[in-house]
Amino acid sequence: MHTASIAAATESMVPGVSPAIYSEADFRRISGLIHAETGIVLSDRKRMLAYSRLAPLVRRSGLTSFGAFLDTLDGDARLLTEVVAALTTNHTYFHREPHHFDHFETTVRPDLVRRATAGEEVRIWSAGCSTGEEIWTLLMVLLGADRGAGMRLAQSRLIALASDISINALAGARAATYPASALEAVPEPLRRAWSIAAPGSGSEPRLGIDPVLQAMVRFRELNLMGEWPMRRPFDVIFCRNVMIYFDGPTKDRLLTRFANALLPGGYLYIGHSERVSGPAAELLDPVGPTIYRRREAA
C-alpha cells in the first residue's frame, strides 16, 4: 500500500467514513471544544461517539465535512449549544441509587418539613437533572405518600431548581411524561400518590408527573462551568454521575463551588463512582456512601 494510503487508513477513525469527512484533527477540535465549554474530557475511546452524536447536525447543516461544520461554530452561540447538548450524556432513571433517597427521607426530610411548615424557605437543586427523573423522585420522597399532607407541604416555601446544559434533556423534563415501566422503580405508595395517567401513541401506557410537583420546579439551562445566577444557598444539592466526565482540577473546582453553595449543615449527593477531593474536602464531611454534609461554621 502506498505510504499516503496507509496514513489515510490509519487516520480514518470510523469504518467507512473518509478522513476527509471526519479526521483525527476534527476529533481533537471537538474534544478541545467540549472541554473548554463544559469541563468534560472526551478520551480517544469516544471518537465514534462524537461522530455518531454530531453527524445529524453536520448533515442538517448541508456541509460535507466535520471540519467545515466546526468552522461555522465560531460566533454561533445557539449552534454551539446544540453541539454541547448532543455530546453530553443524558441517561438516567427513576429512583437511581436508592440509598440516597433513603438517607434523604430518614435523615434530611424531617428537618426540611419542619422548617417549611414553620414558614422558612427550603431550597433544593438537581444539578445535571437530565430528563427529570431525579428531581421528580426527590420531590415524591419529600412530599411523601400521604397526598393530603404532601399537597399542604407543596404550598409552603419549597424552591426546587433543576438545571442541565442540554436544552433537549430539559424539554423532556418539562414534559414530565414517561413510559409506565420507567416509574416501576419508584416505591408504589409514592407512585400512586404523585403520578397520573398520560396520553401516549405507543403500545405501552404512559404516566405523567402530578401537576402539584410540576408547579414546584424551576427548570433552567445552565452550564456548571459558567456563571451561576443563584444567589441564595441550598439545603440540598444532587449532582450525580456528572463529574465522572471531568478531569481532576475541573472536578475539584466544581465541588468547591457546590460546597460554597450549601447552607451550613446542607447535604451534597454525588454519583456512586465519584468522591470529594481538593479544597472541598475541608468543607464537606462524608456521612454516607457518596453523601456529604457541609460543615457548620466554627
Secondary structure, DSSP 4 states (H G I P E B T S, - for coil): --HHHHHHHHH--STT--TTTS-HHHHHHHHHHHHHHH-B---GGGHHHHHHHHHHHHHHHT-SSHHHHHHTTTT-HHHHHHHHHHHS-----TT-SHHHHHHIIIIIHHHHHHHHHTT--EEEEEET-TTTHHHHHHHHHHH-S-HHHHHHHHTSSEEEEEEES-HHHHHHHHH-EEEGGGGTTS-HHHHHHHEEEE--SSSS-EEEE-HHHHTTEEEEE--TTS-----S-EEEEEE-SSGGGB-HHHHHHHHHHHHHTEEEEEEEEE-TT----GGGGGTEEEEETTEEEEPPP-
